[in-house]
Amino acid sequence: MGDGDVKTENAIEPKIEENGISKSPPASRQRAEKKLHLHKIFLPDSFKTYVVDSTKAFDNIVKLFRRDIQDFKILSVDSESTHVSLASSTNSTRSIDLLQIGTLGGRAFLFRLALLKTSELNYLRNIMADPGIVKMGSLFQNKARRLFNDWNIYVSNWIDVQNVALNCLDKRVVGKSQGLRNMTRAFVGAELEAFDVQSMGLWAAEELTETQVNFAARNVIAIMDIFCSIYANRLRLPSVSIEEIKQHIAWTRFYSSAFYSAFA
């Protein structure tokens, strides 16, 4: 197994003797007893974080960002807004303040939208609207709608990791793992920090705290790890790594229009 992989062993059902003939247990019982194999590539700290809050910061990351997109054509996305309980006291407009984008290059890019120039926002608009790039989120529908309403950022070809799991794995194995923290625990075997309003709620602050940066980066990277774990479980890979994913023939279909064909 690769570094960081945790394997959950399946229970092995003994064969049943009937009239001297060895028989396997019913298929329905075998399926019910399957368990997820836990895989992680990036969590908790095997990735790099870039806070993009100025033209200089944008210029410093744009080549890396573009290369990661060209290599894999797949991104994880999330967003953060100042909490409603803090918005009135800070005169916040309650728009989305932070757009997080994770890549399979092991990078989390945190874009502070209000601090970017129009040309830089347009670059992000083009990336997010590109139908050739798959964007993955967790319970992302409302955030996608708000990105468009707040910033005219239209997110095309996006999928929800909850739906990927339910469509690609046995529903009895997936269980009720709704929500990013629950899915990270179930598929990756890692714990994400719980959101705390007082220490993390003010995303429109002049400077983000280390706690906020870590929270935002790990959330968006967790989506990527969950996705890789689903991929490995579906294709029954004993381990998962960036090199294996990049070389695996089925991966080329992940960013095609028929997304779920990659799991066929």
C-alpha positions as CSV (number, residue, x, y, z in Angstrom):
1,M,0.0,0.0,0.0
2,G,1.1,3.6,-0.6
3,D,2.0,6.0,2.2
4,G,-1.0,7.2,4.0
5,D,-3.3,4.4,2.8
6,V,-5.4,2.7,5.5
7,K,-7.0,-0.6,4.5
8,T,-10.2,-1.8,6.1
9,E,-10.3,-5.6,5.7
10,N,-13.5,-7.2,4.5
11,A,-15.0,-9.8,6.7
12,I,-14.5,-13.3,5.1
13,E,-17.6,-15.4,5.3
14,P,-16.8,-19.1,5.8
15,K,-18.2,-21.4,3.2
16,I,-21.3,-23.4,4.1
17,E,-21.2,-27.2,3.9
18,E,-24.4,-28.6,2.5
19,N,-24.6,-32.4,1.7
20,G,-20.8,-32.5,1.6
21,I,-20.7,-29.7,-1.0
22,S,-18.9,-26.5,-0.1
23,K,-21.0,-23.4,-1.0
24,S,-20.3,-19.7,-0.8
25,P,-22.8,-17.5,1.2
26,P,-25.5,-15.8,-0.9
27,A,-24.3,-12.9,-3.0
28,S,-26.6,-10.5,-1.1
29,R,-24.9,-11.3,2.2
30,Q,-21.4,-10.9,0.6
31,R,-22.4,-7.4,-0.7
32,A,-23.8,-6.3,2.6
33,E,-20.6,-7.2,4.3
34,K,-18.3,-5.2,2.0
35,K,-16.6,-2.3,3.6
36,L,-14.9,0.8,2.2
37,H,-11.1,0.8,1.9
38,L,-9.9,4.1,3.3
39,H,-7.5,6.1,1.0
40,K,-5.9,9.4,1.3
41,I,-3.2,11.2,-0.7
42,F,-3.1,14.7,0.7
43,L,-4.6,14.9,4.2
44,P,-3.7,15.9,6.7
45,D,-0.6,18.0,5.6
46,S,0.7,16.6,2.3
47,F,-0.3,19.6,0.2
48,K,0.6,23.3,-0.3
49,T,-1.6,26.3,0.3
50,Y,-1.6,29.5,-1.6
51,V,-3.6,32.6,-0.4
52,V,-4.3,34.8,-3.4
53,D,-5.1,38.2,-2.2
54,S,-3.3,40.6,-4.5
55,T,-2.1,40.9,-8.1
56,K,1.4,39.9,-7.0
57,A,0.1,36.8,-5.3
58,F,-2.0,36.0,-8.4
59,D,0.9,36.4,-10.7
60,N,3.0,34.1,-8.5
61,I,0.6,31.2,-8.7
62,V,-1.0,31.4,-12.2
63,K,1.6,29.2,-13.9
64,L,1.3,26.5,-11.3
65,F,-2.5,26.8,-11.3
66,R,-2.6,26.5,-15.1
67,R,-0.2,23.5,-15.2
68,D,-2.3,21.6,-12.6
69,I,-5.4,22.2,-14.7
70,Q,-3.8,21.1,-17.9
71,D,-2.4,17.9,-16.3
72,F,-5.7,16.6,-14.9
73,K,-8.7,18.7,-16.0
74,I,-10.3,18.2,-12.6
75,L,-10.7,20.5,-9.6
76,S,-12.2,20.5,-6.2
77,V,-14.1,23.6,-5.2
78,D,-15.5,25.2,-2.1
79,S,-16.3,28.7,-0.9
80,E,-16.6,30.7,2.4
81,S,-18.7,33.7,3.4
82,T,-18.7,35.9,6.5
83,H,-21.1,34.3,9.0
84,V,-24.5,36.0,9.3
85,S,-24.0,36.8,13.0
86,L,-20.9,38.8,12.1
87,A,-22.0,40.4,8.9
88,S,-24.0,43.3,10.4
89,S,-21.3,44.4,12.8
90,T,-18.7,44.5,10.0
91,N,-20.8,46.0,7.3
92,S,-20.2,42.9,5.2
93,T,-22.3,42.5,2.0
94,R,-22.7,38.8,2.8
95,S,-21.3,37.9,-0.6
96,I,-19.0,35.0,-1.0
97,D,-15.6,36.1,0.3
98,L,-13.3,33.2,-0.5
99,L,-13.2,30.7,-3.4
100,Q,-11.1,27.6,-2.7
101,I,-9.8,25.5,-5.6
102,G,-7.9,22.3,-5.0
103,T,-5.9,20.4,-7.6
104,L,-4.4,16.9,-8.0
105,G,-1.1,18.6,-8.1
106,G,-1.5,18.8,-4.3
107,R,-2.3,22.5,-4.1
108,A,-5.0,24.5,-2.4
109,F,-5.5,27.9,-3.9
110,L,-7.6,30.3,-1.8
111,F,-8.8,33.3,-3.8
112,R,-10.0,36.3,-1.9
113,L,-12.4,37.5,-4.5
114,A,-13.0,41.1,-3.3
115,L,-9.2,41.7,-3.5
116,L,-8.7,40.6,-7.1
117,K,-8.7,42.8,-10.2
118,T,-11.3,42.4,-12.9
119,S,-8.9,40.7,-15.2
120,E,-8.0,38.1,-12.5
121,L,-11.7,37.5,-11.8
122,N,-12.3,37.0,-15.5
123,Y,-9.6,34.4,-15.5
124,L,-11.4,32.5,-12.8
125,R,-14.7,32.9,-14.6
126,N,-13.3,31.3,-17.7
127,I,-11.8,28.4,-15.7
128,M,-15.1,27.8,-13.8
129,A,-17.2,28.1,-16.9
130,D,-15.0,25.7,-19.0
131,P,-17.1,22.5,-19.6
132,G,-13.9,20.6,-20.3
133,I,-12.9,20.9,-16.6
134,V,-14.7,18.9,-14.0
135,K,-15.4,20.7,-10.7
136,M,-16.2,18.7,-7.6
137,G,-17.9,20.0,-4.6
138,S,-19.6,18.8,-1.4
139,L,-23.3,19.9,-1.1
140,F,-22.2,22.6,-3.6
141,Q,-25.5,23.6,-5.3
142,N,-26.2,26.6,-3.2
143,K,-22.6,27.8,-3.3
144,A,-22.6,27.5,-7.1
145,R,-25.7,29.6,-7.3
146,R,-24.3,32.2,-5.0
147,L,-21.0,32.4,-6.9
148,F,-23.0,33.3,-10.0
149,N,-25.3,35.8,-8.2
150,D,-22.5,37.5,-6.2
151,W,-19.6,37.4,-8.7
152,N,-21.0,36.4,-12.0
153,I,-18.9,33.2,-11.8
154,Y,-20.8,30.5,-13.5
155,V,-19.7,26.9,-12.6
156,S,-20.3,24.5,-15.4
157,N,-19.8,20.7,-15.4
158,W,-19.7,20.4,-11.6
159,I,-20.5,17.3,-9.6
160,D,-21.2,16.5,-6.0
161,V,-19.0,13.9,-4.3
162,Q,-22.1,12.6,-2.5
163,N,-23.8,11.8,-5.8
164,V,-20.6,10.2,-7.1
165,A,-20.4,7.9,-4.2
166,L,-24.1,6.9,-4.4
167,N,-23.9,6.3,-8.2
168,C,-20.6,4.5,-8.2
169,L,-20.6,2.4,-5.0
170,D,-23.0,0.1,-3.2
171,K,-25.4,2.3,-1.4
172,R,-25.2,0.0,1.6
173,V,-21.5,0.5,1.8
174,V,-21.7,4.3,1.3
175,G,-24.4,4.7,4.1
176,K,-25.6,8.0,5.2
177,S,-22.3,9.8,4.9
178,Q,-23.7,13.2,3.9
179,G,-21.7,16.3,4.7
180,L,-18.0,16.9,4.1
181,R,-16.8,16.0,7.6
182,N,-18.7,12.8,7.6
183,M,-17.5,11.8,4.1
184,T,-13.9,12.6,5.0
185,R,-14.1,10.4,8.0
186,A,-15.9,7.6,6.1
187,F,-13.8,7.6,2.9
188,V,-10.4,9.0,3.9
189,G,-10.2,8.2,7.6
190,A,-9.3,11.7,8.6
191,E,-10.9,14.3,10.8
192,L,-11.7,17.9,9.6
193,E,-11.8,20.7,12.1
194,A,-15.3,21.8,13.1
195,F,-16.4,25.3,12.1
196,D,-16.2,27.8,14.9
197,V,-18.0,31.1,14.2
198,Q,-15.8,33.3,16.5
199,S,-12.4,32.1,15.2
200,M,-13.4,31.4,11.5
201,G,-16.6,33.4,10.8
202,L,-15.1,36.6,9.5
203,W,-13.9,35.8,6.0
204,A,-14.0,39.5,4.9
205,A,-11.3,40.4,7.5
206,E,-8.3,42.4,6.3
207,E,-6.1,39.4,7.0
208,L,-7.1,35.8,7.3
209,T,-5.9,34.0,10.4
210,E,-3.8,30.8,10.2
211,T,-6.9,28.9,11.6
212,Q,-9.0,30.2,8.7
213,V,-6.4,29.4,6.1
214,N,-5.9,25.8,7.4
215,F,-9.7,25.2,7.6
216,A,-10.4,26.5,4.1
217,A,-7.5,24.6,2.5
218,R,-8.2,21.3,4.2
219,N,-11.8,21.4,3.3
220,V,-11.2,21.8,-0.4
221,I,-8.4,19.2,-0.4
222,A,-10.6,16.8,1.5
223,I,-13.0,16.8,-1.4
224,M,-10.1,15.7,-3.7
225,D,-9.2,12.9,-1.3
226,I,-12.8,11.7,-1.1
227,F,-13.0,11.6,-4.8
228,C,-9.7,9.6,-5.1
229,S,-11.0,7.2,-2.5
230,I,-14.2,6.6,-4.4
231,Y,-12.2,6.1,-7.5
232,A,-10.0,3.5,-5.8
233,N,-12.9,1.7,-4.2
234,R,-14.9,1.5,-7.4
235,L,-12.0,0.1,-9.4
236,R,-10.8,-2.0,-6.5
237,L,-7.3,-0.6,-6.4
238,P,-5.4,-1.7,-3.4
239,S,-3.8,1.7,-3.0
240,V,-4.0,5.1,-4.7
241,S,-1.4,7.7,-5.5
242,I,-1.2,10.6,-8.0
243,E,1.2,8.6,-10.2
244,E,-1.2,5.6,-10.3
245,I,-4.2,7.9,-11.1
246,K,-2.3,9.7,-13.8
247,Q,-1.3,6.4,-15.5
248,H,-4.5,4.6,-15.0
249,I,-6.4,4.2,-18.3
250,A,-9.8,4.9,-16.8
251,W,-8.7,8.2,-15.5
252,T,-8.8,9.8,-18.9
253,R,-12.5,9.4,-18.9
254,F,-12.9,11.4,-15.7
255,Y,-13.0,14.7,-17.5
256,S,-15.1,13.5,-20.5
257,S,-18.7,14.5,-20.9
258,A,-19.8,11.0,-19.8
259,F,-18.3,11.3,-16.4
260,Y,-19.7,8.2,-14.8
261,S,-18.4,6.0,-17.6
262,A,-15.0,6.2,-15.8
263,F,-16.5,3.9,-13.2
264,A,-18.0,1.4,-15.6
